[in-house]
Amino acid sequence: MVKINFIKDNKIFKKTTKTISDGADQILDQLKNGLSKIGDLGTNTKNKFIDYVKDVFSVLPLLEKAGFRTNRLIVGVSIPPSVEIHFSRFKEINQNEIDILNEEYRDKKMFKLILKSLLMSNEFQSKLSSESLVFAETCIEISIPPKVSIKYLNKDIANLVKLEADFD
């Protein structure tokens, strides 16, 4: 009787293993296919994306003038490509100063797009509060579709992060 249960269990094990293996093969095939598409991007497309990322890099110092410091930037080499920028607000500027910056950099579409998103996020975030969470940063993902995220940290973790930053 023990042999029969072992044989049944062994068949179930083999069947489960095959299902997992087939699923893993399917995922690997999709990954290879996606990577192949990225690799097949033409030189012209790659150069446009590089120019796009350089445009983002060029406006980051301008955004500091508006009081937003870049914490990190992540370039997603995917279809569609993406640029994810994490910001923290280090100073408040008034509407008059914002208007002056918008006028000064009126020909920089990327600057206006990012600044508008940061200001909208800042206004939204200022209306939210929590006893256990503290605002940490704003994340803007420039992709299709674009996305703005407001990130919060647990207050205890935020204090540790602040302490670590003070020692750097």
Secondary structure, 3 states (H helix, E strand, C coil): CHHHHHHHHHHHHHHHHHHHHHHHHHHHHHHHHHHHHHHCCCHHHHHHHHHHHHHHHHHHHHHHHCCEEEEEEEEECCCCCEEEEEEEECCCCCHHHHHHHHHHCCCCHHHHHHHHHHHHHHHHHHCCCCCCEEEEEEEEEECCCCEEEEEEEEHHHHHHHHHHHHHC
